[in-house]
Amino acid sequence: MPHPSRIYPRDEELGKRDDDHKPAKPSQWQSWRGPLRYRKRRLGGFIAVAFLVWLFVHYIPDDLGSIDSRIGRPLRPGHETAFGQNAQTPQQPVGPPPKPKDEDRSEELQHYYNGPIRFYKLAASLHATARTMGHRPANRNILFAASSLKSASMLIPMACEMARWDRNYVHMSFMGRHELSIDEILEVNGVDKNECFVYWHDARPDYVDYSSDVRMEISVSAALTHINTFVHPQVVIMDDSLQEDVFFVKGIRSGGKKLERAIIELPQDGLEKMMWMTRLDSGSLTAWHIPSIDILVHAPLESSGSLIRLLRSLESADYAGFPAPRLTIELPSHVDLPTQRFLERFTWPPNQEHLSQPTNKLILRHHIPDRRATAEEASVRFLESFYPSTPSDSHVLLLSAQTELSPLYYHYLIYTLLEYRYSAYSAATSDSLLGIALDVPSTHLNGSTPLTIPTTADMHDGGKYQTAPADTSAPFLWQAPDADAALYFGDKWLQLHAFLAARIAAQHDDATTAPPPQRTKQIAPTQPAWMEYALELMRARGWSVLYPAMPAPNALATVHTDLYQPPEEFARSPESRIGTTPASEELPDVSEPFLPAPSAPAASPQPEPPLLSATRPLHALLPFAADLPELAHLPLLSHTGTLLSPGDSDTAASAFAAAFRKEIGGCAAGGKGRERRLFCRGDEEEAEDDDDDEVVAAENYWTAKANSNPEAASGGRRGGDTAGDGNDAVRAQEGASPPGYHPDDDARAGADRRADEAARAEPGRTGVAVAAPAAAGLPGSDSTGTTPGAAGPALGAAGLAAGAGLRRPKPKPHLGDPNPADPAHAELHRLVEEAGPPA
């Protein structure tokens, strides 16, 4: 059967081999047709890409900014404007926004808009702040913010003044409802941008005239958030809340709280009185709300007139812009009637008329003992009147009853405290600063020799402050405490507490060594006794107190002498004044650490300069245009009033500390302990302790004193006896006796206790009962011979240590036969026989 024809191809060429076909030569048109089509596609793609690039460049977004601003580096010359910004910038809408259809309340027709918030003018000014390093959380940027035009007119001069001192980068933002441009606002206030180097920010939203209060409050908080992103201001300064718009106050407070930024509210009409704050840097302004001040007044007996004068000056001082400090008054044991009546009407803090319910935060403390305290007791009681809750930020202002203060004293105190304690420039050099004084003494510490006040010629400033006359008084540092009007830092006060505790312990610890010798008083008895201890610590540490310089003849504080009353510890009792008690019996005990005064102190005549009035602001009264000099540039006086260089001060402090360690602290000469350690506990190992903190030293010293206390030691002996009874039961359960144990040891131990008590009760009896076990010839004794009276205390101390520190006391050796040649041994046997067998 033939195969189907579809199986074989009909075309005969299909059956031939491939090598029978030879390729024909292509034509010229065919050789160019393929590459030409490829080049057309490539050319079309290139034209499309170029067109897209042209579109992107022509319609680039305006909010991208330049490459410099996007990576956070300073703008280069010629790049001050964002790339493409000149092409087309979004314009702020003009005219009213659309009203809601359901809006029919006539009282809200003007401020009705609650739409989305947009800031059309804020981005450009924020992009221009790259040089201020605002991307860093810690920087030098300060922000002034205002809403009302009246507040802006008050803040603009302050911002320009701060920028002129060039310690901060100053910014000011406008967040109100007014439509005036920034240039118009500056022109109205007479400000030239070329002379006032402030970064101005228009932080007002769109449709500002028609925005509701809620929208404006949210816009203020949102604008502060945007500014914080670019600038990170360290603090925000605003006008008094009663002068600003309500929406602005709410928005700035909520935004500051969310961003954790300090908000400083200036007092009403506080442009001139607060101008001194323009000299502070960002570190000081950030700590505006951090310091806490307690005022402590110690009123002596019969001081009603001077105390009332002091309290009235405190009441009339200017505390605007700050929370009023706490006030504590230490009253004597007897309070006279005028003082009682005045305190009944006295309220603190002052100026509470605007409050519906005024509060009285006055703290009164009354001393119960009616006897005259010693210098040591008075010092302890005075220092216990204050203890810092936060040592680095809690400070105490000490005022004597004879002091009268200027109305500007608190502003000066806050100014110097923020500058020398919290400034980024001065914080590192203020470690040796103990406090800030308000008065300038006229005499040395002895109360009689006139004190020469340093001048600008004595400053170490390299000629910076030499433009003033050479005889102009300059602020100075003095290594001397002040008890009339001075602020003491909390951490230094804490160390003074610990120093006094260790100093008293060293004076009364006579368990191993004799008490330290009495030291000559360096301070006149007209001053309180605690100043002697403070002076010792200041000399050992090289600390000093800052004393002010005010234009003559005015002063921040005046110490009056017309109603002077001596300190309680140096004053005589009424019995001595009427002649019933001899004067010699009224003097302090000679066992105190400092030699007492030969007679009751009397106030020497002192100049009483007039107080600075509040008619002129503080920055106009301070020298050097209220630019506080650095601590390293100020003259430094020793406690004797002689000028010192910083190197001489360190050398004098090291020499005094070495002598104090040896004479008072009980440290061995040439020991290996740290020089900052002023007190040792009797052996060199503890002197080599790494702890150099006075607080730790005081705790360790009091622990050592408690361990060496005779009462505590006697309790340890009783504990040892009780432990011995328990050990008998333990030995019975174990079925064995300790080495050297004898059945009569318990009876002999009881006899030893009774003999010791009898020796203490009878003055003529020596400690032979204690020394007998160590006498010559007794079993278990390594001694070849000893004197009973001399060995008694030594062995007694060893017994105290064993009874107080060991859980199982070492058993006493067997007494053996009585030795007729040793009366102590015979007496001990007699006592044992009288005691009888153990119960």
C-alpha positions in Angstrom: 0.0 0.0 0.0 1.6 3.2 -0.9 2.4 5.8 1.8 0.3 8.9 2.1 1.6 11.8 0.1 1.5 14.1 3.2 4.4 12.1 4.7 6.8 13.4 2.0 7.3 17.1 1.2 6.1 18.2 -2.2 8.8 20.9 -2.5 11.9 19.2 -3.9 14.2 21.7 -2.3 13.2 20.5 1.1 14.8 17.2 0.6 18.3 18.7 -0.3 21.2 19.1 2.0 22.0 22.5 3.6 25.5 22.6 2.0 23.9 22.7 -1.5 22.6 26.2 -0.7 25.1 29.1 -0.8 24.2 32.5 0.7 23.6 35.3 -1.7 25.4 38.6 -1.3 23.2 41.1 0.5 22.3 44.4 -1.1 23.5 47.8 0.2 20.0 48.8 1.5 19.6 45.6 3.5 23.0 46.2 5.3 21.9 49.7 6.6 18.3 48.9 7.4 19.0 47.1 10.8 21.4 49.6 12.5 19.3 52.5 11.4 16.3 51.2 13.2 18.5 50.7 16.4 19.8 54.3 16.2 16.2 55.7 15.9 15.2 54.0 19.1 18.2 55.2 21.0 17.7 58.8 19.8 14.1 58.7 20.9 15.0 57.5 24.4 17.6 60.2 24.8 15.1 62.9 23.8 12.5 61.6 26.3 15.0 61.6 29.2 16.1 65.1 28.3 12.5 66.3 28.3 11.9 64.7 31.8 15.0 66.4 33.2 13.9 69.7 31.8 10.5 69.3 33.4 12.0 68.4 36.8 14.4 71.4 36.7 11.6 73.8 35.6 9.1 72.6 38.2 11.4 71.5 41.1 9.7 71.6 44.6 10.6 74.6 46.7 10.9 72.9 50.0 13.9 70.7 49.2 16.4 73.5 49.8 20.0 73.5 48.8 22.4 70.6 49.3 24.1 72.5 52.1 20.9 72.9 54.2 19.9 69.3 53.5 23.1 67.8 55.0 23.3 70.4 57.8 26.5 72.2 56.9 26.9 76.0 56.8 25.7 77.7 53.6 28.4 78.5 51.1 28.6 81.9 49.5 26.1 82.1 46.7 23.9 79.4 48.1 21.9 81.4 50.7 18.7 80.6 48.7 17.3 77.2 48.1 17.9 75.8 44.6 15.0 76.5 42.3 13.3 78.8 44.8 13.4 81.7 42.5 11.4 79.8 40.0 8.1 79.8 41.8 7.6 80.2 45.6 4.2 79.2 47.2 2.4 82.4 48.1 0.5 82.8 51.3 -3.2 83.0 50.5 -4.9 86.4 50.8 -8.4 87.1 51.9 -10.7 85.2 54.2 -11.0 81.5 54.1 -14.3 79.8 53.4 -16.8 79.8 56.2 -18.5 76.7 57.5 -22.1 76.4 56.4 -23.4 75.9 59.9 -21.6 79.0 61.2 -24.3 81.4 62.5 -22.8 82.7 65.8 -22.1 86.4 65.4 -19.5 86.6 68.3 -17.2 84.2 66.4 -17.5 85.6 62.9 -14.0 87.1 63.0 -12.1 84.1 64.3 -13.8 81.1 62.9 -11.3 79.2 60.8 -10.1 75.8 62.0 -8.6 74.4 58.8 -5.1 72.9 58.2 -2.1 74.9 59.5 0.6 76.0 57.1 3.6 78.2 57.7 4.6 79.8 54.5 7.3 82.2 55.9 9.0 80.0 58.5 11.0 77.6 56.3 13.2 80.3 54.7 14.4 81.7 58.0 15.0 78.3 59.6 17.1 77.2 56.6 19.3 80.3 57.2 20.3 79.2 60.7 22.7 76.4 59.7 25.8 78.2 61.2 24.2 78.2 64.7 24.7 74.4 64.9 21.0 74.0 65.7 21.1 70.3 64.8 23.0 69.6 68.0 20.8 69.2 71.1 23.3 71.2 73.2 24.2 74.5 71.6 24.1 78.3 72.2 20.7 79.1 70.8 18.3 81.2 72.8 14.7 81.9 71.5 12.6 84.9 72.3 8.9 84.4 71.5 6.1 87.0 71.4 2.5 87.3 70.3 1.3 90.8 71.1 3.0 93.8 69.7 3.4 95.3 73.1 5.4 92.2 74.3 7.4 92.2 71.1 8.4 95.8 71.7 9.7 94.9 75.1 11.6 91.7 74.0 13.2 93.1 70.9 15.6 95.5 72.8 16.5 92.6 75.1 17.2 90.2 72.2 19.4 92.8 70.5 21.3 93.4 73.7 21.9 89.7 74.2 23.1 89.4 70.6 25.5 92.3 71.2 27.3 90.5 74.0 27.8 87.6 71.6 27.6 84.8 74.1 24.6 83.2 72.5 22.9 82.8 69.1 19.7 84.8 69.6 16.4 84.0 67.7 13.1 85.8 67.9 9.8 84.5 66.6 6.5 86.3 66.1 3.4 84.1 66.7 0.6 86.7 67.0 -2.5 87.6 65.0 -1.2 90.9 63.6 -0.4 91.1 59.8 2.5 93.4 60.0 5.7 92.0 58.4 8.9 91.6 60.4 10.5 94.5 58.6 7.6 96.7 59.6 7.7 95.6 63.2 11.4 96.3 63.4 11.0 99.7 61.7 8.4 100.7 64.3 10.7 99.7 67.1 13.7 101.5 65.6 15.8 98.4 64.9 18.4 98.1 62.2 19.1 94.5 61.0 22.7 95.5 60.3 23.2 96.4 64.0 21.0 93.8 65.7 22.3 90.4 64.8 19.2 88.4 65.7 17.6 85.6 63.6 14.0 86.7 63.0 11.3 84.0 62.4 7.8 84.7 61.2 6.0 81.7 62.8 2.4 82.9 62.1 0.1 80.5 60.2 -2.0 81.2 57.2 -5.3 83.0 57.7 -4.0 84.4 60.9 -6.7 87.1 61.1 -9.5 84.5 60.9 -8.0 81.7 62.9 -9.8 80.6 66.0 -8.2 80.5 69.4 -7.8 76.8 69.3 -6.1 76.9 65.9 -3.8 79.7 67.1 -2.9 77.7 70.2 -2.1 74.6 68.1 -0.1 76.7 65.6 2.1 78.2 68.4 2.9 74.7 69.7 3.5 73.4 66.1 5.7 76.4 65.3 7.8 75.8 68.4 8.2 72.2 67.4 9.5 73.2 63.9 11.9 75.7 65.4 13.1 73.1 67.9 13.8 70.7 64.9 16.1 73.2 63.2 17.4 75.3 66.1 17.1 73.3 69.4 16.8 76.4 71.6 18.1 75.8 75.1 15.5 78.1 76.6 12.5 80.1 75.5 12.0 83.7 76.9 8.6 85.3 76.9 6.9 88.3 78.4 4.7 88.2 81.4 1.7 85.9 80.9 -0.7 88.6 81.9 0.5 90.8 79.1 0.4 88.1 76.4 -2.4 86.5 74.5 -4.1 83.6 76.2 -3.7 81.2 73.2 0.0 82.0 73.0 0.6 81.4 76.7 -1.2 78.0 76.5 0.6 77.0 73.3 4.1 78.0 74.4 3.7 76.2 77.8 2.4 73.0 76.3 5.0 73.0 73.6 7.8 73.7 76.0 6.6 70.9 78.3 6.4 68.5 75.4 9.9 69.4 74.1 11.4 69.7 77.7 12.5 73.3 77.2 12.8 75.8 80.0 10.3 78.7 79.7 11.4 82.0 81.3 8.5 84.4 81.9 9.8 87.9 82.5 7.9 90.0 85.1 5.6 92.8 84.1 7.5 95.9 82.9 10.8 94.0 83.5 12.8 95.2 80.6 15.2 97.4 82.6 15.3 95.4 85.8 16.0 92.1 84.0 18.5 93.4 81.5 21.3 91.7 83.4 20.2 88.4 82.1 21.5 89.3 78.6 25.0 88.8 79.9 24.3 85.1 80.8 25.2 82.3 78.4 22.9 79.4 77.4 24.2 77.2 80.2 23.2 79.7 82.9 19.8 80.4 81.3 19.0 76.8 81.0 19.4 76.5 84.8 17.0 79.4 85.5 14.6 77.3 87.5 17.0 74.8 89.0 18.6 76.5 92.1 16.7 76.4 95.3 17.5 79.0 98.0 16.7 78.8 101.7 17.1 81.9 103.9 18.2 81.2 107.4 18.1 83.9 110.1 19.5 83.2 113.6 18.1 85.7 116.1 20.0 86.2 119.3 18.5 87.2 122.7 17.0 90.7 123.0 17.3 91.4 119.2 13.7 92.4 118.4 14.6 95.8 116.9 17.4 94.4 114.6 15.3 91.4 113.6 12.3 93.5 112.7 14.5 95.7 110.6 16.0 92.7 108.7 12.5 91.2 108.0 11.2 94.4 106.7 14.1 94.7 104.3 13.5 91.1 103.1 9.8 91.9 102.6 10.5 95.0 100.5 13.1 93.3 98.2 12.3 92.6 94.6 11.5 88.9 93.8 9.7 89.5 90.5 10.4 86.8 88.0 11.5 84.2 90.6 9.8 82.1 93.1 10.3 83.5 96.6 12.9 81.6 98.7 11.9 79.8 101.9 12.5 81.7 105.1 13.4 80.1 108.4 14.0 82.0 111.6 15.8 80.5 114.6 14.3 82.1 117.7 16.1 82.1 121.1 14.8 80.4 124.2 13.2 83.7 125.3 11.2 85.7 122.7 10.3 89.2 123.7 6.9 90.7 123.1 7.6 93.0 120.2 9.0 90.1 118.2 6.0 88.0 118.9 3.6 90.7 117.8 5.5 91.4 114.6 5.7 87.7 113.6 1.9 87.4 114.1 1.3 89.9 111.3 4.3 88.9 109.2 3.5 86.7 106.1 5.9 85.1 103.7 6.3 85.3 100.7 5.5 89.0 100.2 3.3 90.6 97.6 0.4 88.2 97.6 -2.3 90.8 97.2 -3.3 89.4 93.8 -4.0 85.9 95.3 -7.4 85.0 96.5 -6.0 82.9 99.3 -2.5 84.0 100.4 -0.3 81.4 102.1 2.2 81.9 104.9 5.4 79.8 104.3 7.3 81.2 107.2 9.1 78.6 109.3 9.8 79.4 113.0 12.0 77.3 115.2 12.3 77.9 118.9 15.1 76.8 121.2 14.0 75.1 124.4 17.2 75.1 126.5 17.5 78.1 128.7 21.2 77.7 129.4 24.1 79.2 127.5 25.4 76.7 124.9 29.1 76.1 124.5 30.9 77.1 121.3 30.8 73.5 120.2 27.1 73.0 120.9 26.2 76.3 119.3 28.1 75.3 116.1 26.4 71.9 115.9 23.0 73.4 116.5 23.5 76.1 113.9 24.8 73.8 111.1 21.9 71.4 111.8 19.4 74.2 110.9 19.9 73.4 107.2 20.6 70.3 105.2 20.5 70.4 101.3 17.9 68.1 99.7 19.9 68.3 96.4 23.5 69.2 97.3 24.4 70.5 93.8 21.3 72.8 93.6 20.1 73.5 97.2 21.8 76.5 98.7 21.4 78.5 102.0 21.5 82.2 102.5 22.8 83.1 106.1 21.7 86.4 107.5 22.5 87.9 110.9 19.9 89.9 112.7 22.1 93.0 112.4 21.9 93.0 108.6 19.8 95.1 106.4 19.4 94.3 102.7 19.0 96.3 99.5 15.9 95.7 97.4 18.2 94.5 94.6 20.0 91.9 96.7 18.1 88.9 95.3 18.6 89.8 91.7 22.4 90.2 92.3 22.4 86.8 94.1 20.6 85.0 91.3 22.8 86.7 88.7 26.1 85.7 90.3 24.8 82.3 91.2 23.8 81.5 87.6 27.1 82.9 86.3 29.6 81.3 88.6 27.8 78.1 89.4 26.0 77.0 86.2 27.7 78.8 83.3 29.4 76.7 80.7 32.4 78.9 81.0 32.7 79.2 84.8 31.4 75.9 86.1 34.8 74.2 85.7 36.6 76.9 87.8 34.1 77.3 90.6 35.0 74.1 92.5 37.0 76.2 95.0 34.2 78.7 95.6 32.4 78.2 98.9 29.8 80.9 98.5 28.8 84.4 97.6 28.7 87.3 100.1 26.5 90.3 100.0 28.4 92.6 102.4 32.0 93.8 102.3 33.7 93.6 105.7 35.8 96.6 106.7 38.1 94.7 109.1 40.1 91.4 109.2 38.8 88.3 110.9 40.2 89.6 114.2 37.6 92.4 114.1 40.1 95.2 114.7 42.7 95.4 111.8 41.3 97.4 108.9 41.0 95.4 105.7 42.4 96.8 102.4 39.9 96.2 99.7 41.5 95.1 96.3 41.2 97.3 93.3 41.1 96.8 89.6 44.9 97.1 89.5 45.1 93.8 91.5 43.1 91.8 89.0 44.8 89.1 86.8 42.9 89.9 83.6 45.7 91.0 81.3 44.5 94.5 81.0 40.9 93.7 80.1 39.4 95.6 83.1 42.2 98.2 83.4 40.1 100.8 81.6 38.5 101.7 85.0 40.4 104.0 87.4 43.1 102.2 89.3 41.5 102.9 92.7 38.1 101.4 91.7 37.1 98.6 94.0 36.9 95.2 92.4 35.1 92.1 93.4 37.5 89.7 95.2 37.9 86.3 96.6 38.7 85.9 100.3 39.6 82.7 102.2 37.3 83.8 105.1 33.7 82.8 105.9 31.0 85.4 106.3 28.1 85.1 108.9 26.3 88.4 108.2 25.0 88.0 104.7 26.4 85.2 102.5 25.0 82.4 100.3 26.7 79.0 100.8 26.5 76.2 98.2 24.8 73.0 99.2 27.6 70.6 98.3 30.1 72.7 100.4 27.6 72.9 103.3 27.3 69.1 103.2 31.1 68.8 103.5 31.1 71.3 106.3 28.6 69.0 108.2 30.9 66.1 107.8 34.0 68.0 108.7 32.4 69.3 112.0 31.3 65.7 112.9 34.8 64.4 112.4 36.4 67.4 114.1 34.3 67.0 117.2 35.0 63.3 117.3 38.7 63.9 117.1 38.5 66.4 120.0 36.7 64.1 122.4 38.1 60.7 121.4 40.5 60.1 124.2 40.3 56.3 124.1 43.8 55.8 122.6 45.4 59.3 122.4 45.2 62.6 124.2 42.8 65.2 122.7 44.3 67.6 120.2 45.7 70.8 121.7 43.6 73.9 121.7 44.1 76.2 118.8 44.2 80.0 118.9 41.0 81.6 117.7 41.5 83.4 114.3 38.1 85.0 114.3 36.8 87.7 116.7 34.3 86.6 119.4 31.8 89.0 117.9 31.2 86.3 115.2 29.6 82.9 115.8 31.7 79.9 116.8 30.9 77.8 113.7 33.1 80.2 111.6 36.2 78.8 113.3 35.4 75.3 111.9 34.5 76.7 108.5 37.8 78.6 108.4 39.8 75.4 109.1 38.1 73.6 106.3 38.5 76.5 103.9 42.3 76.8 104.6 42.7 73.0 104.2 40.8 72.9 100.9 41.8 76.3 99.5 38.2 77.5 99.3 37.2 81.1 99.2 34.1 83.3 99.3 33.2 85.9 96.6 32.8 89.4 97.9 31.1 92.1 95.7 32.2 95.5 94.5 29.6 98.2 94.4 29.8 101.9 93.5 30.8 103.8 96.6 29.3 104.5 99.0 26.4 102.2 98.3 26.2 98.5 99.3 24.0 95.5 98.8 23.9 94.8 102.6 24.7 96.9 105.6 25.6 95.4 109.0 24.5 97.7 111.8 26.1 97.9 115.2 23.6 100.1 117.1 21.5 97.1 118.3 24.3 94.6 118.4 23.9 91.4 120.5 26.9 89.0 120.8 26.5 85.4 119.8 24.8 83.2 122.4 27.9 81.0 123.0 30.0 84.1 123.8 27.4 86.2 125.6 27.2 86.2 129.4 24.0 85.2 131.2 21.9 87.8 133.0 23.3 86.6 136.3 26.8 87.6 135.3 25.6 91.0 134.2 23.9 91.8 137.5 27.0 90.5 139.4 25.6 87.3 140.9 27.9 85.1 138.9 31.6 85.7 138.5 32.7 86.5 135.0 35.3 83.7 135.0 32.5 81.1 135.3 30.8 82.5 132.3 33.6 81.8 129.9 33.6 78.7 127.7 35.2 75.5 128.9 38.9 75.3 128.4 38.5 71.8 127.0 36.9 73.2 123.8 39.0 73.1 120.6 39.7 76.8 120.5 41.0 79.1 123.2 38.2 81.2 124.7 38.1 84.9 124.7 39.3 86.6 127.9 36.1 88.7 128.1 32.7 89.1 126.6 32.9 90.6 123.0 31.9 94.1 122.2 31.0 95.3 118.7 33.7 97.6 117.2 32.5 100.6 115.2 32.0 99.7 111.6 31.0 101.8 108.6 27.4 101.5 107.6 27.1 102.4 103.9 23.7 103.3 102.5 21.9 100.6 100.6 21.4 100.5 96.8 18.0 101.7 95.9 15.7 100.2 93.2 15.5 103.5 91.2 18.3 102.3 88.9 18.5 98.7 87.5 21.2 96.3 88.6 23.1 96.2 85.3 23.6 100.0 85.5 25.1 99.7 89.0 27.5 96.8 88.7 31.1 97.6 87.6 32.4 96.7 84.2 29.0 97.2 82.6 27.6 94.3 84.6 30.0 91.9 82.9 31.0 89.6 85.8 34.8 88.8 85.6 36.0 85.3 85.5 37.0 83.8 88.9 40.6 83.3 87.7 40.9 87.1 87.0 39.8 88.2 90.5 42.2 89.1 93.3 42.6 86.4 96.0 43.2 87.2 99.6 44.4 84.8 102.2 42.7 84.5 105.6 45.1 87.1 106.9 44.2 89.6 104.2 47.3 89.3 102.0 47.2 89.0 98.2 47.9 85.6 96.9 48.5 84.1 93.5 46.7 80.9 92.5 49.9 78.9 92.9 50.5 80.4 96.4 47.0 79.5 97.4 47.5 75.8 96.5 50.8 75.7 98.3 49.4 77.3 101.5 46.4 74.9 101.4 48.7 71.8 101.1 50.9 73.0 103.9 48.0 73.7 106.3 46.3 70.4 105.4 49.5 68.4 106.2 49.8 70.1 109.6 46.1 69.6 110.3 46.3 65.9 109.5 49.1 65.4 111.9 48.0 67.7 114.7 44.2 67.2 114.7 43.4 64.4 112.3 45.6 61.8 114.0 47.4 60.9 110.8 51.0 59.6 110.9 53.6 61.9 109.6 54.8 60.9 106.2 51.9 58.5 105.7 50.9 57.2 102.4 47.3 58.3 102.7 45.8 60.8 100.3 46.4 64.5 101.2 42.7 65.3 100.9 42.0 63.0 103.8 42.1 65.2 106.9 41.2 62.6 109.5 42.6 59.2 110.2 41.3 56.6 112.6 44.5 55.7 114.4 46.4 53.4 112.1 48.2 53.8 108.8 46.1 51.2 107.0 42.9 53.3 107.4 44.9 56.4 106.5 45.6 54.8 103.2 41.9 54.4 102.5 41.0 55.5 99.0 38.0 57.4 100.2 38.8 61.1 100.3 35.3 62.4 100.8 34.7 64.2 104.0 31.3 62.6 104.3 32.7 59.1 104.2 35.5 60.2 106.6 33.0 61.5 109.1 30.9 58.3 109.0 34.0 56.1 109.4 35.3 58.2 112.3 32.0 58.1 114.2 31.9 54.3 113.7 35.3 54.0 115.1 34.4 56.2 118.0 31.3 54.1 118.8 33.4 51.0 118.8 35.8 52.5 121.3 33.1 54.0 123.6 33.3 52.6 127.1 29.5 52.1 127.4 29.4 50.3 124.1 32.4 48.3 125.2 30.8 47.3 128.4 27.8 46.1 126.5 30.1 44.1 124.3 31.5 42.4 127.5 28.0 41.5 128.6 27.4 40.2 125.1 30.5 38.1 125.4 29.4 36.6 128.7 26.1 35.7 127.2 27.8 34.2 124.2 29.9 32.2 126.6 26.9 30.7 128.2 25.6 29.7 124.8 28.9 28.2 123.9 28.7 25.9 127.0 25.6 24.4 125.4 27.3 24.1 122.1 30.2 22.4 123.7 27.9 20.0 125.5 26.2 19.1 122.2 29.5 18.6 120.5 30.9 16.4 123.3 34.2 18.2 123.4 35.8 21.1 125.2 37.9 23.8 123.6 41.7 23.6 124.1 42.8 25.0 127.5 39.3 24.9 129.0 39.0 24.2 132.7 35.8 23.6 134.7 36.5 26.4 137.1 36.9 29.0 134.3 33.3 30.1 134.4 33.5 30.9 138.2 36.8 32.7 137.7 35.3 34.7 134.8 32.5 35.9 137.1 35.1 36.7 139.8 37.1 38.7 137.3 34.0 40.8 136.5 33.3 41.5 140.1 36.9 42.4 140.8 36.9 44.8 137.9 33.7 46.4 139.1 35.1 46.7 142.6 38.3 48.3 141.2 36.2 50.8 139.3 34.1 51.6 142.4 37.0 52.1 144.8 39.5 54.9 143.7 42.4 53.3 145.7 42.1 49.9 144.1 44.0 49.4 140.9 43.2 47.1 137.9 45.1 44.2 139.4 42.3 41.8 138.9 42.5 42.4 135.1 46.2 42.2 135.0 46.6 39.1 137.1 46.3 36.5 134.3 49.2 38.1 132.6 51.4 38.2 135.7 54.7 36.3 135.8 54.6 32.6 136.7 50.9 32.0 135.8 50.1 29.1 133.5 49.4 30.1 130.0 51.2 33.4 130.2 54.0 34.3 127.9 54.9 37.4 129.9 58.0 37.2 132.1 56.9 39.9 134.5 54.7 43.0 134.5 53.5 45.7 136.8 49.9 45.2 137.8 48.9 48.8 137.5 50.4 49.2 134.1 49.3 45.9 132.6 45.7 46.4 133.8 44.6 49.0 131.1 46.4 47.2 128.3 44.9 43.9 129.0 41.5 45.5 129.7 41.5 47.1 126.3 42.4 43.7 124.7 39.6 42.1 126.7 37.1 44.7 125.4 38.1 44.1 121.9 37.7 40.4 122.3 34.4 40.6 124.1 32.9 43.0 121.5 34.3 41.5 118.3 34.5 37.7 118.8 31.6 35.3 118.7 33.3 32.8 121.0 35.7 34.6 123.5 39.1 33.0 124.2 38.9 31.0 127.5 40.9 32.4 130.4 43.9 30.3 131.5 43.8 28.3 134.8 45.0 30.5 137.7 47.0 27.7 139.4 48.1 27.9 143.0 48.2 31.2 144.8 51.5 33.0 144.7 52.2 34.7 148.1 54.8 36.9 146.6 52.2 38.5 144.3 49.5 40.4 146.2 47.4 40.7 143.1 47.4 36.9 142.6 46.5 36.3 146.2 43.6 38.8 146.0 42.3 37.2 142.9 42.2 33.8 144.5 40.4 35.2 147.5 37.7 36.6 145.3 37.4 33.3 143.5 36.9 31.4 146.7 34.3 33.9 147.9 32.4 33.5 144.7 32.0 29.7 145.3 31.3 27.1 142.8 29.4 28.0 139.6 25.6 27.8 139.7 
